[in-house]
Amino acid sequence: MKVELLSYTPEPDRVVAISARLCYSKIGISELAEKLTDDKIKDLLKKLESSGHLSPFEHANFTFGIEGISRVTSHQLVRHRIASYSQQSQRYVKMSNGEIVIPPSIKKNSSASELVYNLNDMAMSVYNKLIQLGIPEEDARYILPQGITTKIIVTMNARELLHFFNLRCCLRAQWEIRTMANLMLRKVKEVAPIIFEKAGPSCFSGPCPEEGPCPLKK
Ligand SMILES: Cc1cc2nc3c(=O)[nH]c(=O)nc-3n(C[C@H](O)[C@H](O)[C@H](O)COP(=O)(O)OP(=O)(O)OC[C@H]3O[C@@H](n4cnc5c(N)ncnc54)[C@H](O)[C@@H]3O)c2cc1C
């Protein structure tokens, strides 16, 4: 899988801090950025988080280009509603290469891998034959495996990303979306180190809300 940070709000940490300062200050907007040191930004962002005043985090946006994830994972991703998505269409684009994501549990089992590769070859062969028979791509795609790869562009603001990382960097999330979320987190940490300082699964910044088994729980 490939995750790129295509674009983002310039100086995201500062933009969030300026928005926070505006709410609690008498000074004019042009003066809000003055004397805003990294320590002051950290302090302001910490106050926002502890008070639950999270709307200033919505002013920082991040756009990712993601390739080579399965349709299983893109389906999980698009359940996050406070975001914008553009996904490669299976109605208009012929799925000619039939590349699929193979989960590690299948990859390490040679008999399971053989079954999956054979079924994928068969599915792709039927898909191509359906198209030769004049069936439109949008109908032929019904027989494609869920593991088939896709490309998607995603835009989320920092508030939604913090929530997304809480859920999807968690060891309870499925391995593929967790891998993708961790790659996204690594990218945004480079450009917004204060906003995302404690980002990650819920247990990084507070109590774990999950009831299920977790290797991190004693
Ligand atoms: C480990 C795990 C297992 C899961 N298993 C399943 C499953 O078996 N079946 C299944 O269907 N889904 C499952 N999901 C998906 C899950 O139910 C959510 O749809 C998904 O995680 C999106 O998160 P969200 O709804 O919190 O947030 P987002 O859509 O990212 O929204 C962010 C926040 O905005 C608020 N919000 C957004 N829309 C509304 C709204 N309409 N009304 C009120 N508040 C809103 C909520 O506070 C929400 O938390 C699973 C998710 C995880 C992480």
The ligand as an SDF file (V2000), in Angstrom:
LIG
                    3D

 53 58  0  0  0  0  0  0  0  0999 V2000
  -13.1000   -2.1820   15.7410 C   0  0  0  0  0  0  0  0  0  0  0  0
  -14.2760   -1.7500   14.8900 C   0  0  0  0  0  0  0  0  0  0  0  0
  -15.2720   -2.6600   14.5750 C   0  0  0  0  0  0  0  0  0  0  0  0
  -16.3760   -2.2530   13.8020 C   0  0  0  0  0  0  0  0  0  0  0  0
  -17.3500   -3.1660   13.4810 N   0  0  0  0  0  0  0  0  0  0  0  0
  -18.4340   -2.7820   12.7590 C   0  0  0  0  0  0  0  0  0  0  0  0
  -19.4790   -3.7140   12.4220 C   0  0  0  0  0  0  0  0  0  0  0  0
  -19.4240   -4.8950   12.7850 O   0  0  0  0  0  0  0  0  0  0  0  0
  -20.5210   -3.2810   11.6940 N   0  0  0  0  0  0  0  0  0  0  0  0
  -20.6340   -1.9650   11.2800 C   0  0  0  0  0  0  0  0  0  0  0  0
  -21.6300   -1.6080   10.6190 O   0  0  0  0  0  0  0  0  0  0  0  0
  -19.6640   -1.0700   11.5590 N   0  0  0  0  0  0  0  0  0  0  0  0
  -18.5810   -1.4380   12.2820 C   0  0  0  0  0  0  0  0  0  0  0  0
  -17.5920   -0.5280   12.5610 N   0  0  0  0  0  0  0  0  0  0  0  0
  -17.7030    0.8250   12.0130 C   0  0  0  0  0  0  0  0  0  0  0  0
  -18.2270    1.8210   13.0780 C   0  0  0  0  0  0  0  0  0  0  0  0
  -19.5210    1.4830   13.5160 O   0  0  0  0  0  0  0  0  0  0  0  0
  -18.2790    3.2510   12.5050 C   0  0  0  0  0  0  0  0  0  0  0  0
  -19.2080    3.2990   11.4300 O   0  0  0  0  0  0  0  0  0  0  0  0
  -16.9420    3.7270   11.9860 C   0  0  0  0  0  0  0  0  0  0  0  0
  -15.9080    3.3900   12.8550 O   0  0  0  0  0  0  0  0  0  0  0  0
  -16.9940    5.2470   11.7820 C   0  0  0  0  0  0  0  0  0  0  0  0
  -16.8190    5.8660   13.0410 O   0  0  0  0  0  0  0  0  0  0  0  0
  -17.8020    6.9650   13.6680 P   0  0  0  0  0  0  0  0  0  0  0  0
  -19.2100    6.6690   13.3570 O   0  0  0  0  0  0  0  0  0  0  0  0
  -17.4350    7.1840   15.0960 O   0  0  0  0  0  0  0  0  0  0  0  0
  -17.3220    8.2530   13.0730 O   0  0  0  0  0  0  0  0  0  0  0  0
  -17.3480    9.2240   11.8450 P   0  0  0  0  0  0  0  0  0  0  0  0
  -18.2990    8.8800   10.7690 O   0  0  0  0  0  0  0  0  0  0  0  0
  -15.9110    9.3230   11.5080 O   0  0  0  0  0  0  0  0  0  0  0  0
  -17.8790   10.5120   12.5680 O   0  0  0  0  0  0  0  0  0  0  0  0
  -17.1370   11.1630   13.5850 C   0  0  0  0  0  0  0  0  0  0  0  0
  -18.0430   11.4930   14.7470 C   0  0  0  0  0  0  0  0  0  0  0  0
  -19.0340   12.4180   14.3060 O   0  0  0  0  0  0  0  0  0  0  0  0
  -20.2540   12.1650   14.9860 C   0  0  0  0  0  0  0  0  0  0  0  0
  -21.2470   11.7920   13.9870 N   0  0  0  0  0  0  0  0  0  0  0  0
  -21.0600   11.5380   12.6710 C   0  0  0  0  0  0  0  0  0  0  0  0
  -22.2220   11.2850   12.0660 N   0  0  0  0  0  0  0  0  0  0  0  0
  -23.1740   11.3450   13.0110 C   0  0  0  0  0  0  0  0  0  0  0  0
  -24.5730   11.1510   13.0140 C   0  0  0  0  0  0  0  0  0  0  0  0
  -25.2470   10.8330   11.9100 N   0  0  0  0  0  0  0  0  0  0  0  0
  -25.2270   11.3120   14.1590 N   0  0  0  0  0  0  0  0  0  0  0  0
  -24.5880   11.6520   15.3100 C   0  0  0  0  0  0  0  0  0  0  0  0
  -23.2510   11.8180   15.3970 N   0  0  0  0  0  0  0  0  0  0  0  0
  -22.5470   11.6870   14.2610 C   0  0  0  0  0  0  0  0  0  0  0  0
  -19.9830   11.0160   15.9630 C   0  0  0  0  0  0  0  0  0  0  0  0
  -19.6130   11.5670   17.2080 O   0  0  0  0  0  0  0  0  0  0  0  0
  -18.8140   10.3040   15.3420 C   0  0  0  0  0  0  0  0  0  0  0  0
  -18.0480    9.5670   16.2860 O   0  0  0  0  0  0  0  0  0  0  0  0
  -16.4770   -0.9030   13.3320 C   0  0  0  0  0  0  0  0  0  0  0  0
  -15.4670    0.0100   13.6610 C   0  0  0  0  0  0  0  0  0  0  0  0
  -14.3800   -0.3960   14.4180 C   0  0  0  0  0  0  0  0  0  0  0  0
  -13.2930    0.6140   14.7370 C   0  0  0  0  0  0  0  0  0  0  0  0
  1  2  1  0
  2  3  1  0
  2 52  2  0
  3  4  2  0
  4  5  1  0
  4 50  1  0
  5  6  2  0
  6  7  1  0
  6 13  1  0
  7  8  2  0
  7  9  1  0
  9 10  1  0
 10 11  2  0
 10 12  1  0
 12 13  2  0
 13 14  1  0
 14 15  1  0
 14 50  1  0
 15 16  1  0
 16 17  1  0
 16 18  1  0
 18 19  1  0
 18 20  1  0
 20 21  1  0
 20 22  1  0
 22 23  1  0
 23 24  1  0
 24 25  2  0
 24 26  1  0
 24 27  1  0
 27 28  1  0
 28 29  2  0
 28 30  1  0
 28 31  1  0
 31 32  1  0
 32 33  1  0
 33 34  1  0
 33 48  1  0
 34 35  1  0
 35 36  1  0
 35 46  1  0
 36 37  1  0
 36 45  1  0
 37 38  2  0
 38 39  1  0
 39 40  1  0
 39 45  2  0
 40 41  1  0
 40 42  2  0
 42 43  1  0
 43 44  2  0
 44 45  1  0
 46 47  1  0
 46 48  1  0
 48 49  1  0
 50 51  2  0
 51 52  1  0
 52 53  1  0
M  END
$$$$
